[in-house]
C-alpha cells in the first residue's frame, strides 16, 4: 500500500501538481455531483441486477438489503489485487446468513451475476477493440496484444456460458472423483454436494427463470454504460471536450486491460493510474488532465470503500489482529 501510494504521488508530481489542482477546480460543484452520480448509479443498477437474480431464485430479499453486502464485497474486491473478483464469497455468506438459506444457493446467483457482468463488459470492449485495431496511435504489438487478450476472454466467457446452460458438472464431478482417492473423503463428498446444489441453481437461472436473468443482463449493460461515459462526463465539465464514440470505446477497452492485468497493488494505486494517463494521451488529454480524472474518481471510490469496510467491521466480518487484517466467516450451519 505504501509503495502504491508513493507511485501515485510520483505520478501527481511529474504531471505538475498546480496543473492538476487547476484541472480539478474547473469541474465545479455541478460537475462533481455528476461525477458522483456516475459512481453511485452503477452501484444501484448493479445491486438491482443481483436483486433480480435473487428474486428469480426464490430468495425473499428486499432490494435495500442487497446494498450493504454488495458494498462490503466491493470494498474487499477494491483492496485485493484484483479489480473484478474478491468480495463475492463474503456478500453471498452475508445474504445467506440473514435469510437462512443455503450459501450455495446465494453463491450461484453471485456467479451468474459475475458472468453477466463480464458479458456486458466484453460487449462494450468488443466495440472498442475494433477502434483500437484501426487506431494509428496504437502500436502493432499493442494491437496484437489487445486482439489476443480480448479473444481469449471472449472464448473463456463463452465456454463458461455453455457449461452453465448445458448443466455440465464442471466442478462437483471432479470433487466426487477426488473424494474416492484423497484423505478426508467424507468432507470432499459433502463439498461436492454443496457445489452440485450451486450448479443446479446456476442452470435454473438460464432455464427456469430466464426472464429474470435477461433483465439482470440489461441492468448489467446499463451499469457498464454508466462507467463507459465517465471520461465524457469529467472532461466535458473541465475542458468542454466532446469525445467521439471511437475515442470512448478506445479508452474503455484499453482501461479494461489495464485494470485486469495491472491491478496488482491494493486499489491498483499508482500502476493503473499511470496506465490510464497513458491511454488519455492517445485521446489528446495532457497528463495533468488524466491525473485529475484519477484523483476525483479515486476520491469517490475511496469513500465507498470506507463505507464498505465500516460495514464489514460492524458486521464482525473484518478484524485487525496483531497487525494482520482478517476476514472472518463462521462455519455454515447444517442446513446451509
LUMRO-782738 format. One record per residue (C-alpha): residue number from 1; y, z, x negated. Coordinates in Angstrom, 1 decimal. Each point is the difference from the previous one (the first is absolute). Layout:
residues N
num, py, pz, px
NUM, Y, Z, X $
...
This chain:
residues 336
num, py, pz, px
1, 0.0, 0.0, 0.0 $
2, 2.4, 0.9, -2.8 $
3, -0.8, -3.3, -1.8 $
4, 0.5, -2.1, 3.1 $
5, 3.3, 1.7, 0.9 $
6, 1.1, -0.6, -3.6 $
7, -0.8, -3.7, 0.4 $
8, 1.9, -0.1, 3.2 $
9, 3.0, 1.7, -1.6 $
10, -0.1, -2.5, -2.9 $
11, 0.0, -2.9, 2.5 $
12, 3.1, 1.4, 1.7 $
13, 1.7, 0.5, -3.4 $
14, -0.8, -3.5, -1.2 $
15, 1.2, -1.5, 3.3 $
16, 3.4, 1.7, -0.3 $
17, 0.4, 3.3, 1.9 $
18, 3.6, -0.9, 1.1 $
19, -1.1, -3.3, 1.4 $
20, -3.0, 1.5, 1.8 $
21, 2.2, 2.7, 1.6 $
22, 2.5, -2.6, 1.1 $
23, -2.8, -2.1, 1.5 $
24, -1.2, 3.0, 2.0 $
25, 3.5, 0.9, 1.1 $
26, 0.4, -3.5, 1.6 $
27, -2.8, 0.6, 2.4 $
28, 2.1, 2.3, 2.3 $
29, -1.1, 2.4, 2.7 $
30, -1.2, -2.6, 2.4 $
31, -2.0, -1.8, -2.7 $
32, -1.6, 3.2, -1.1 $
33, -1.0, 0.8, 3.5 $
34, -1.6, -3.5, 0.4 $
35, -1.9, 0.6, -3.3 $
36, -1.3, 3.3, 1.3 $
37, -1.2, -1.8, 3.2 $
38, -1.9, -2.6, -2.1 $
39, -1.9, 2.9, -1.5 $
40, -0.4, 2.2, 3.1 $
41, -0.8, -2.7, 2.5 $
42, -3.0, -1.3, -2.0 $
43, -1.4, 3.6, 0.0 $
44, 0.4, 0.0, 3.8 $
45, -1.8, -3.4, 0.5 $
46, -2.6, 1.0, -2.5 $
47, -0.7, 3.2, 1.9 $
48, -0.1, -1.9, 3.3 $
49, -2.6, -2.4, -1.5 $
50, -2.2, 3.0, -0.9 $
51, 0.6, 1.6, 3.4 $
52, -1.2, -3.1, 1.8 $
53, -3.2, -0.1, -2.1 $
54, -0.6, 3.7, 0.8 $
55, 0.5, -0.7, 3.7 $
56, -2.5, -2.9, -0.2 $
57, -2.5, 2.4, -1.7 $
58, 0.4, 2.4, 2.9 $
59, 1.8, 2.7, -2.0 $
60, 2.5, 1.7, 2.2 $
61, 2.8, 0.4, -2.5 $
62, 3.7, -0.1, 1.2 $
63, 2.1, -2.4, -2.1 $
64, 2.3, 2.8, -1.5 $
65, -3.2, 1.7, -1.3 $
66, -0.7, -2.9, -2.3 $
67, 3.4, 0.2, -1.8 $
68, -0.6, 3.1, -2.0 $
69, -3.4, -1.0, -1.4 $
70, 1.2, -3.5, -0.7 $
71, 3.1, 1.4, -1.8 $
72, -2.2, 2.4, -2.0 $
73, -2.4, -2.8, -1.0 $
74, 3.0, -2.2, -1.0 $
75, 1.3, 2.7, -2.3 $
76, -3.4, 0.3, -1.7 $
77, -0.3, -3.8, -0.4 $
78, 3.5, -0.2, -1.4 $
79, -0.6, 2.6, -2.6 $
80, -3.4, -1.3, -1.1 $
81, -0.4, -3.0, -2.4 $
82, -0.6, -2.4, 2.9 $
83, 2.6, -1.4, 2.4 $
84, -2.4, -0.9, 2.7 $
85, -2.8, 2.7, 0.0 $
86, -0.2, 3.7, -0.5 $
87, 0.8, 2.1, 3.1 $
88, -2.4, -1.5, 2.5 $
89, -2.7, 2.7, -0.1 $
90, 2.6, 2.8, 0.5 $
91, 1.5, -1.5, 3.1 $
92, -3.4, -0.8, 1.4 $
93, -1.1, 3.6, -0.6 $
94, 3.3, 1.3, 1.5 $
95, -0.5, -1.8, 3.3 $
96, -3.8, 0.7, 0.2 $
97, 0.7, 3.7, -0.6 $
98, 2.7, 0.1, 2.7 $
99, -2.0, -2.0, 2.6 $
100, -3.4, 1.4, -0.7 $
101, -1.7, -3.4, -0.4 $
102, -2.2, -1.2, -2.9 $
103, 2.0, -0.8, -3.1 $
104, -2.0, -3.2, -0.4 $
105, 1.3, -1.3, 3.3 $
106, 3.6, 0.6, -1.0 $
107, -0.6, -1.4, -3.5 $
108, -1.3, -3.2, 1.6 $
109, 3.4, -0.5, 1.7 $
110, 1.7, 0.6, -3.3 $
111, -2.1, -2.6, -1.7 $
112, 0.6, -2.6, 2.7 $
113, 3.8, 0.8, -0.2 $
114, 0.0, -0.6, -3.7 $
115, -1.9, -3.3, 0.3 $
116, 2.5, -1.2, 2.7 $
117, 2.8, 1.1, -2.3 $
118, -1.4, -2.1, -2.9 $
119, -0.5, -3.0, 2.4 $
120, 3.7, 0.3, 1.0 $
121, 1.2, 0.3, -3.6 $
122, -2.1, -3.0, -1.2 $
123, 1.3, -2.0, 3.0 $
124, 3.6, 0.4, -1.3 $
125, -1.1, -0.2, -3.7 $
126, -1.8, -3.3, 0.6 $
127, 3.2, -1.6, 1.2 $
128, 1.8, 1.4, -3.0 $
129, -2.7, -1.3, -2.3 $
130, 0.8, -3.5, 1.0 $
131, 3.6, 0.4, -1.0 $
132, -0.9, 1.8, -3.1 $
133, -2.2, -2.9, -1.1 $
134, 2.8, -2.5, 0.4 $
135, 2.7, 2.2, -1.4 $
136, 1.5, -1.3, -3.2 $
137, 1.0, 3.5, -1.1 $
138, -3.7, 1.2, -0.2 $
139, -2.0, -0.9, -3.1 $
140, -3.2, -2.0, 0.2 $
141, -2.0, 3.0, -1.2 $
142, 1.5, 2.3, 2.7 $
143, -0.6, -2.6, 2.7 $
144, -3.7, -0.1, -1.1 $
145, -0.2, 3.8, 0.0 $
146, 1.6, 0.2, 3.5 $
147, -2.4, -2.7, 1.4 $
148, -3.1, 1.6, -1.5 $
149, 0.9, 3.5, 1.0 $
150, 1.0, -0.9, 3.6 $
151, -3.1, -2.2, 0.4 $
152, -2.1, 2.9, -1.2 $
153, 1.6, 2.4, 2.5 $
154, -0.4, -2.4, 2.9 $
155, -3.6, -0.5, -0.9 $
156, -0.6, 3.8, -0.2 $
157, 1.7, 0.7, 3.3 $
158, -1.9, -2.9, 1.6 $
159, -3.3, 1.4, -1.2 $
160, 1.0, 3.5, 1.3 $
161, 0.8, -1.5, 3.4 $
162, -3.3, -1.9, 0.2 $
163, -1.9, 3.1, -0.9 $
164, 1.8, 2.0, 2.7 $
165, -0.4, -2.5, 2.8 $
166, -3.6, -0.8, -0.8 $
167, -0.8, 3.7, -0.2 $
168, -1.6, -0.1, -3.4 $
169, -1.1, 3.4, -1.2 $
170, 1.9, -0.5, -3.3 $
171, 0.2, 3.7, -0.9 $
172, -2.5, 2.1, 2.0 $
173, -3.0, -2.2, -0.9 $
174, 0.5, 0.5, -3.8 $
175, 0.5, 3.7, 0.6 $
176, -3.3, 0.2, 1.9 $
177, -1.7, -1.9, -2.8 $
178, 1.4, 2.4, -2.6 $
179, -1.1, 2.9, 2.1 $
180, -3.6, -1.1, -0.6 $
181, 0.2, 0.3, -3.8 $
182, 2.8, 2.3, -1.1 $
183, 0.2, 3.8, 0.1 $
184, 1.7, 1.5, 3.1 $
185, -1.8, -2.4, 2.4 $
186, 0.9, 2.0, 3.1 $
187, 3.6, 0.0, -0.9 $
188, 0.1, -3.7, -0.6 $
189, -1.8, -0.6, 3.3 $
190, 2.6, 2.0, 1.8 $
191, 2.7, -1.8, -1.7 $
192, -1.6, -3.3, 1.0 $
193, -0.1, 1.1, 3.6 $
194, 3.8, 0.8, -0.1 $
195, 0.8, -3.3, -1.7 $
196, -2.2, -1.9, 2.6 $
197, 2.1, 1.6, 2.7 $
198, 3.1, -1.2, -1.6 $
199, -1.4, -3.5, -0.4 $
200, -0.9, 0.0, 3.7 $
201, 3.5, 1.0, 1.0 $
202, 1.5, -2.7, -2.2 $
203, -2.2, -2.6, 1.6 $
204, 1.1, 1.1, 3.5 $
205, 3.6, -0.5, -1.1 $
206, -0.7, -3.7, -0.4 $
207, -2.3, -0.4, 3.0 $
208, 0.5, 2.6, 2.9 $
209, 3.7, 0.7, -0.3 $
210, 1.3, -3.2, -1.6 $
211, 3.1, 0.1, 2.1 $
212, 1.0, 3.2, -1.6 $
213, -0.8, -1.4, -3.5 $
214, 2.1, -3.1, 0.7 $
215, 2.9, 2.1, 1.2 $
216, -0.3, 2.1, -3.2 $
217, 0.0, -3.2, -2.1 $
218, 3.3, -1.1, 1.8 $
219, 1.5, 3.4, -0.8 $
220, -1.1, -0.3, -3.6 $
221, 1.6, -3.5, -0.3 $
222, 3.3, 1.5, 1.3 $
223, -0.4, 2.8, -2.5 $
224, -0.3, -2.5, -2.9 $
225, 2.9, -2.1, 1.4 $
226, 2.3, 3.0, -0.1 $
227, -0.9, 0.5, -3.7 $
228, 0.4, -3.7, -0.6 $
229, 3.6, -0.1, 1.0 $
230, 1.1, 3.0, -2.1 $
231, 1.7, -2.1, -2.7 $
232, 1.9, -2.0, 2.6 $
233, 1.3, 3.2, 1.6 $
234, 1.1, 1.7, -3.2 $
235, 1.7, -3.0, -1.7 $
236, 1.7, -1.1, 3.2 $
237, 1.9, 3.2, 0.1 $
238, 0.6, 0.2, -3.8 $
239, 0.6, -3.7, -0.8 $
240, 0.1, -1.8, 3.4 $
241, -2.9, -2.0, -1.4 $
242, -2.2, -2.0, 2.3 $
243, -3.5, -0.7, -1.4 $
244, -2.0, -3.0, 1.0 $
245, -3.5, 0.4, 1.4 $
246, -1.5, -1.3, -3.2 $
247, 2.0, 2.6, -2.0 $
248, -1.1, 2.9, 2.2 $
249, -3.6, -1.2, -0.1 $
250, 0.1, -0.3, -3.8 $
251, 1.3, 3.5, -0.4 $
252, -2.6, 1.4, 2.4 $
253, -2.9, -1.6, -1.6 $
254, 0.9, 0.8, -3.6 $
255, 0.9, 3.6, 0.9 $
256, -3.4, 0.4, 1.7 $
257, -1.7, -0.7, -3.3 $
258, 2.5, 2.3, -1.9 $
259, -0.9, 2.8, 2.4 $
260, -3.7, -0.7, -0.1 $
261, -0.4, -0.2, -3.8 $
262, 2.9, 2.0, -1.5 $
263, -0.1, 3.0, 2.3 $
264, -1.6, 2.1, -2.7 $
265, 2.4, 2.9, -0.1 $
266, 0.8, 2.5, 2.8 $
267, 2.2, -1.9, 2.4 $
268, -0.2, -3.0, -2.3 $
269, 3.4, 1.1, -1.5 $
270, 1.4, -2.1, -2.8 $
271, -2.8, -2.6, -0.3 $
272, 0.1, -1.5, 3.5 $
273, 3.8, 0.3, 0.1 $
274, 0.3, -2.1, -3.1 $
275, -2.4, -2.5, 1.5 $
276, 2.1, -0.3, 3.2 $
277, 3.2, -0.4, -2.1 $
278, -1.6, -2.9, -1.8 $
279, -0.9, -1.6, 3.3 $
280, 3.5, 0.4, 1.3 $
281, 1.2, -1.8, -3.1 $
282, -1.9, -3.1, 1.3 $
283, 2.2, 0.2, 3.1 $
284, 3.2, 0.2, -1.9 $
285, 0.5, 3.7, 0.5 $
286, 1.3, 1.9, -3.1 $
287, -1.9, 2.9, -1.5 $
288, 2.6, 2.5, 1.4 $
289, -0.7, -1.3, 3.5 $
290, -3.7, 0.3, -0.3 $
291, 0.2, 3.5, -1.4 $
292, 2.4, 1.0, 2.9 $
293, -2.5, -1.4, 2.5 $
294, -2.8, 2.1, -1.6 $
295, 2.2, 3.1, -0.1 $
296, 1.0, -0.1, 3.6 $
297, -3.5, -0.7, 1.3 $
298, -1.5, 2.5, -2.4 $
299, 2.4, 2.7, 1.4 $
300, -1.2, -0.6, 3.6 $
301, -3.7, -0.2, -1.1 $
302, 0.3, 3.3, -1.9 $
303, 1.4, 1.7, 3.1 $
304, -3.0, -1.1, 2.0 $
305, -2.4, 1.0, -2.8 $
306, 1.6, 3.4, -0.2 $
307, -0.5, 0.4, 3.8 $
308, -3.6, -1.1, -0.4 $
309, -0.6, 2.5, -2.8 $
310, 1.5, 2.8, 2.0 $
311, -2.4, -0.8, 2.9 $
312, -2.9, 0.1, -2.4 $
313, 1.1, 3.4, -1.3 $
314, 0.6, 1.4, 3.4 $
315, -3.4, -1.3, 1.2 $
316, -1.6, 1.7, -3.0 $
317, -1.4, -3.3, -1.4 $
318, 2.1, 0.0, -3.2 $
319, 0.3, 2.8, -2.5 $
320, 1.3, 0.6, -3.5 $
321, -2.3, 2.3, -2.0 $
322, 0.1, 0.5, -3.8 $
323, 2.3, -3.0, -0.4 $
324, -2.4, -2.3, 1.9 $
325, 0.7, -1.7, 3.3 $
326, -3.1, 0.0, 2.2 $
327, -0.7, -1.4, 3.5 $
328, -2.3, 2.3, 1.9 $
329, -2.3, -1.4, 2.7 $
330, -2.4, 2.5, 1.6 $
331, -3.7, -1.0, 0.4 $
332, -0.5, -1.6, 3.4 $
333, -1.6, 2.0, 2.8 $
334, -3.4, -1.1, 1.3 $
335, 1.4, -2.0, 2.8 $
336, 2.4, -1.8, -2.3 $
